[in-house]
Amino acid sequence: MESAKTNGNSPPSSIGGYKVEALLARGGMSLLYLGSHPQTREPLALKVLSSKYVSHPEMIEHFMREAEIIEITNHPNIVKLYGHGKWAGGVYIAMEFIQGISLRQMILQEAMSLKRSLEVVVQIGHALTHLHAHGIIHRDLKPENILLTAQGGVKVIDFGISQIYSENAPLSKSPLIGTPVYMSPEQQSNPLNVSFATDIYALGIIAYELITGRLCHGVVHLSTVPQGLQKILSRALQPNPKDRYEDIVDFVHELSNYLASGELKKDQRGSDYLGELSENLKESQSFLVPSVMPTWPRVEMALASNCNTALSSVYYDFFQQSDGVYNLVMGESLTTGVEGLLHIAMLKGMVRGLAHTIEKPTEFVHALGKRVIEEGSGQHFSFSLLTLFPSEERLSYISCGYSPLWHLPRSLETPRRLTANNLILGTSEHAEVLEVDSTWHVGDTLILHTFQAGQAKCIEDIELDESQFLESLLENMFLNPKKQAEAIFRSVAHESGPTLYERPVTVISIERTS
């Protein structure tokens, strides 16, 4: 039975038949929850009208109009709608859950190259092309309403004040009018009588902010953008809508032509190369964090992670020895940024070099720790090694400043916590390396995660609160590896809040199939 409680400390257990996992955000008119489908466990976002408005028919009508507008669309750069309707607490909209950061966060936190900035603007333009073709004016296009996904894509969200355009009638009254910085002059003077040109103006402001790498706060100096773009942005930002591009397609076409021309290279500046360097470094992470899991006989594995949302100093590796023994390595530099990325690449080289000469897990980790110290950079790494012996039906696990291994035997309903705590690599070359050895039968599942990592000054420092992880593990014990890893990651990540995303986190689920 659904609970109508939405404004207290505890979220409702379900909304519209969807399971609620956590509160994502609280706005002036609505609340946004992380939810999941009760059967498939696929993630989704649940938007509900705030309880103080559920007795106002006009507010309910306005809220549900957003769902009706999204329902018209079907485009890879626009958030998807899964369902909408009434529930015990009022009305709700079930939408695609998008893992990523807002364009506003990206502008504030990180340099973006000129080429990448324009590629993002073009993707937003493609979304607007689809909307306008269906008669929809977004009316509130701004960096907060554009998400950059973990895969590098763009998603336009929040259609709360969007409207269907009609040349014969003004737009219907809306309790919200938009965000002043991104509103066209005609929208500011009369928010109920605008056209598609107002979205073109808003995209022009967003393009200006991306190209300059900073929020404009309503002040635009086109002389600060590359010369080849000044004419394009000037036309998009004309005060009179009749002087702007007649169609969003024309704006996108000119930007695309500029991207494909020699002017782009000519207009690049020194700071722009720094943006490209940052993007190239992110791409190099695929060398350290594989996006595709290996296919091993007798094993099914899946990984859920936030490692590709920003520059991170982590390393995961999977390699098989000649005698059918499998190794899973997880490492993380305690130094962040570019320096951390370079050091973790160095660790990968050490691991790969030793893997060919030392097979016994404890001897391998001891030699690795010694080599880290001998390297002389003073670096420290959280590290774990899981070694699987399918033919012997056993496993070995060693953790140096990382989380314990969780073992879900097919014959038991209670997970087993396997831990062999050691100091982080780089602390002492003489410390004894401890391992845990356990059985590993067909049907058993193993869970590795990196929610716990850091500078452990002693063994006791490694033991952190893991109640939220265990609760999520128990809820998702019987899912297949892919859904299990994703469900646990989402649950713990959103319960931990924004601080969790200050470092990369991964969950790996491994099932013994034969």
Residue pairs with C-beta under 8 A, 6 or more apart in sequence:
1 88
2 12
2 13
2 14
2 15
2 16
2 87
2 88
2 89
3 12
3 13
3 14
3 88
3 89
4 12
4 51
4 87
4 88
4 89
4 90
5 11
5 12
5 89
6 12
6 31
6 48
6 50
6 51
6 89
6 90
7 31
7 50
7 51
11 20
11 22
11 23
11 33
12 20
12 33
12 88
12 89
13 19
13 20
14 20
14 38
15 33
15 35
15 46
15 48
15 87
15 89
15 92
15 94
16 46
16 83
16 84
16 85
16 86
16 87
16 92
16 94
17 38
18 35
18 36
18 37
18 38
18 44
18 46
18 83
18 94
19 35
19 36
19 37
19 38
20 33
20 34
20 35
20 46
21 33
21 34
21 35
21 36
21 490
21 491
21 494
22 33
22 34
22 491
22 494
22 495
23 31
23 32
23 33
23 34
24 32
24 33
24 34
24 45
24 494
25 31
25 32
26 32
27 50
28 50
29 49
29 50
29 53
29 59
29 63
29 160
29 175
29 176
30 47
30 48
30 49
30 50
30 63
31 47
31 48
31 50
32 45
32 46
32 47
33 45
33 46
33 47
33 48
34 43
34 45
34 46
34 97
34 490
34 494
35 43
35 44
35 45
35 46
35 94
35 97
36 42
36 43
36 44
36 487
36 490
37 44
40 483
41 476
41 479
41 483
41 486
41 487
42 483
43 97
43 486
43 487
43 490
44 82
44 94
44 95
44 96
44 97
45 94
45 95
45 96
45 97
45 98
46 92
46 93
46 94
46 95
47 66
47 92
47 93
47 95
48 87
48 89
48 90
48 91
48 92
48 93
49 59
49 60
49 63
49 90
49 91
49 92
51 89
51 90
53 59
53 60
53 63
53 90
54 60
54 89
54 90
54 91
58 175
59 175
60 90
60 91
62 160
62 174
62 175
63 91
63 93
63 160
64 84
64 91
64 93
65 162
66 93
66 159
66 160
66 162
67 81
67 84
67 93
69 136
69 159
69 162
69 163
69 164
70 78
70 79
70 80
70 81
70 93
70 95
70 159
71 81
71 84
72 134
72 136
73 81
73 130
73 131
73 134
73 136
74 80
74 130
75 126
75 127
75 130
76 153
77 123
77 124
77 126
77 127
77 130
77 153
77 154
77 155
77 156
78 127
78 130
78 131
78 155
78 156
79 95
79 96
79 98
79 155
79 156
79 157
80 95
80 96
81 93
81 94
81 95
81 96
82 94
82 95
82 96
83 93
83 94
84 91
84 92
84 93
84 94
85 91
85 92
86 92
95 157
96 155
97 490
98 147
98 149
98 155
98 157
99 149
99 150
99 306
99 309
100 147
100 148
100 149
100 150
100 155
100 309
101 147
101 148
101 309
102 143
102 144
102 145
102 146
102 147
102 148
103 120
103 143
103 144
103 146
103 147
103 148
103 206
103 210
104 142
104 143
104 144
104 215
106 112
106 143
106 148
107 143
107 209
107 210
107 213
107 214
107 215
108 215
110 278
110 310
111 213
111 271
111 274
111 275
111 278
112 120
112 210
112 213
112 275
112 278
112 279
113 268
113 272
113 273
113 275
113 276
113 278
113 279
114 211
114 226
114 264
114 267
114 268
114 269
114 272
114 275
115 259
115 264
115 276
116 275
116 276
116 279
117 207
117 210
117 211
117 275
118 207
118 210
118 211
118 255
118 258
118 259
118 264
119 259
120 148
120 154
120 210
121 203
121 206
121 207
121 210
121 255
122 252
122 255
122 256
122 259
123 153
123 154
124 141
124 146
124 154
124 156
124 203
124 206
125 203
125 248
125 251
125 252
125 255
126 252
127 154
127 156
128 138
128 141
128 156
128 199
128 200
128 203
128 248
129 248
129 249
129 252
131 137
131 138
131 156
131 162
131 199
132 196
132 199
132 247
132 248
135 164
135 165
135 166
136 159
136 162
136 163
136 164
136 165
137 162
137 163
137 164
137 165
137 171
137 194
137 195
137 196
137 198
137 199
138 145
138 156
138 159
138 162
138 199
138 202
139 161
139 162
139 163
139 174
139 178
139 187
139 191
139 194
139 198
139 199
140 158
140 160
140 161
140 162
140 176
140 178
140 179
140 182
141 156
141 182
141 199
141 202
141 203
141 206
142 179
142 181
142 182
142 202
142 206
143 206
143 209
143 215
144 158
144 179
145 156
145 157
145 158
146 154
146 155
146 156
146 157
146 206
147 154
147 155
147 157
148 154
149 155
150 306
150 308
150 309
151 308
160 176
161 174
161 176
161 177
161 178
163 171
163 172
163 174
165 171
165 195
165 196
170 192
170 193
171 192
171 193
171 194
172 192
173 192
174 191
174 192
177 183
177 187
177 191
178 187
178 191
180 188
180 218
181 205
181 215
181 216
181 217
181 218
182 201
182 202
182 205
182 206
183 191
183 198
183 201
183 202
184 194
184 197
184 198
184 201
184 202
184 241
185 201
185 239
186 193
186 194
186 197
186 198
186 241
187 194
187 198
187 201
195 241
196 247
196 248
197 241
197 244
197 245
198 241
199 248
200 236
200 244
200 245
200 248
200 251
201 236
201 237
201 241
201 244
203 236
203 248
203 251
204 233
204 236
204 237
204 251
205 216
205 220
205 237
207 233
207 236
207 255
208 216
208 220
208 222
208 225
208 233
208 237
209 215
209 216
211 225
211 226
211 229
211 233
212 224
212 225
213 271
213 275
220 237
222 230
222 233
222 234
222 237
223 230
225 233
226 263
226 267
226 268
226 269
227 267
228 258
228 261
228 263
228 264
228 266
228 267
229 258
229 267
232 251
232 254
232 255
232 258
235 243
235 244
235 245
235 251
236 244
236 245
236 251
237 244
238 244
245 251
245 254
258 264
278 311
281 311
281 338
281 341
282 308
282 310
282 311
284 341
285 307
285 308
285 311
285 312
285 341
287 345
288 314
288 315
288 316
288 341
288 344
288 345
288 348
289 305
289 307
289 308
289 312
289 314
289 315
289 316
290 316
290 317
290 318
291 308
293 301
293 302
293 303
293 318
294 301
294 318
294 320
296 318
296 320
296 326
297 390
297 514
298 390
298 512
298 513
298 514
299 326
299 388
299 390
299 510
299 511
299 512
299 513
300 480
300 481
300 510
300 511
300 513
301 318
301 481
301 508
301 509
301 510
301 511
302 480
302 481
302 482
302 484
302 485
302 486
302 508
302 509
303 316
303 485
303 506
303 507
303 508
303 509
304 485
304 486
304 488
304 489
304 490
304 506
304 507
305 489
305 504
305 505
305 506
305 507
306 489
306 493
306 501
306 504
306 505
306 506
307 314
307 504
307 505
307 506
309 501
311 337
311 338
311 341
312 336
312 340
312 341
312 503
312 504
313 332
313 333
313 335
313 336
313 337
313 339
313 340
313 341
313 343
313 344
313 504
314 330
314 331
314 332
314 333
314 344
314 450
314 504
314 506
315 329
315 330
315 331
315 332
315 344
315 345
315 347
315 348
315 351
316 328
316 329
316 330
316 331
316 506
316 508
317 327
317 328
317 329
317 348
317 351
317 352
318 326
318 327
318 328
318 329
319 326
319 327
319 329
319 352
319 355
320 326
320 327
321 327
321 359
324 390
324 391
325 359
325 387
325 388
325 389
326 387
326 388
326 390
327 355
327 385
327 386
327 387
327 388
328 385
328 386
328 387
328 388
328 448
328 508
328 510
329 351
329 383
329 384
329 385
330 382
330 383
330 384
330 402
330 448
330 450
330 506
330 508
331 344
331 347
331 348
331 351
331 381
331 382
331 383
331 384
331 425
332 344
332 381
332 382
332 383
332 402
332 450
332 453
332 503
332 504
333 340
333 341
333 343
333 344
333 347
333 379
333 380
333 381
334 340
334 379
334 380
334 381
334 382
334 424
334 454
334 455
335 343
335 379
336 503
343 377
343 379
343 381
344 381
346 375
346 377
346 379
347 372
347 381
347 383
347 425
350 368
350 371
350 372
350 375
351 368
354 364
354 367
354 368
354 371
355 364
358 364
358 367
361 385
361 387
361 396
361 398
361 435
362 398
362 433
362 434
362 435
364 385
365 383
365 385
365 398
365 400
365 422
365 425
365 433
366 433
368 383
368 425
369 400
369 425
369 426
369 427
369 428
369 429
369 431
369 433
370 429
372 379
372 380
372 381
372 425
372 426
373 426
373 428
373 429
374 429
378 426
379 426
380 424
380 425
380 426
380 427
380 455
381 400
381 401
381 424
381 425
381 426
382 400
382 401
382 402
382 424
382 425
382 450
382 453
382 454
383 399
383 400
383 401
383 402
383 424
383 425
384 397
384 398
384 399
384 400
384 402
384 403
384 405
384 448
385 396
385 397
385 398
386 395
386 396
386 397
386 405
386 446
386 448
387 395
387 396
387 397
388 395
388 440
388 510
389 395
389 396
389 440
390 440
390 512
393 439
393 440
393 441
394 437
394 438
394 439
394 440
395 437
395 438
395 439
395 440
395 446
396 435
396 436
396 437
397 405
397 418
397 419
397 420
397 435
397 436
397 438
398 420
398 422
398 433
398 434
398 435
398 436
399 405
399 419
399 420
399 421
399 422
399 462
400 422
400 423
400 424
400 425
401 422
401 423
401 424
401 425
401 453
401 454
401 455
401 456
401 462
402 450
402 452
402 453
402 462
403 448
403 449
403 450
403 451
403 452
403 453
403 466
404 417
404 418
404 419
404 466
405 417
405 418
405 419
405 436
405 446
405 447
405 448
406 415
406 416
406 417
406 418
406 446
406 447
406 448
406 449
406 473
407 415
407 416
407 417
407 418
407 438
407 440
407 444
407 445
407 446
408 415
408 416
408 444
408 445
408 446
408 447
408 473
408 477
409 416
409 439
409 441
409 443
409 444
410 441
410 442
410 443
410 444
410 445
411 443
413 477
415 447
415 470
415 473
415 474
415 477
416 438
418 436
418 438
419 436
420 434
420 435
420 436
421 434
421 456
421 459
421 462
421 463
422 431
422 433
422 434
422 459
423 431
423 456
423 458
423 459
424 455
424 456
440 446
440 512
441 512
442 512
442 513
442 514
443 511
443 512
444 511
444 512
445 477
445 481
445 484
445 509
445 510
445 511
445 512
446 509
446 510
446 511
447 473
447 484
447 485
447 488
447 507
447 508
447 509
447 510
448 506
448 507
448 508
448 510
449 469
449 488
449 492
449 505
449 506
449 507
449 508
450 504
450 505
450 506
450 507
451 466
451 469
451 492
451 496
451 500
451 505
452 462
452 464
452 466
453 503
454 461
455 461
456 462
468 491
468 492
468 495
468 496
469 488
469 492
471 491
472 487
472 488
472 491
472 492
473 488
475 487
475 491
476 483
476 484
476 487
476 488
476 491
477 484
479 487
480 511
481 509
481 510
481 511
482 509
484 509
485 507
485 508
485 509
486 507
488 507
488 509
489 505
489 506
489 507
492 500
492 507
493 500
493 501
493 505
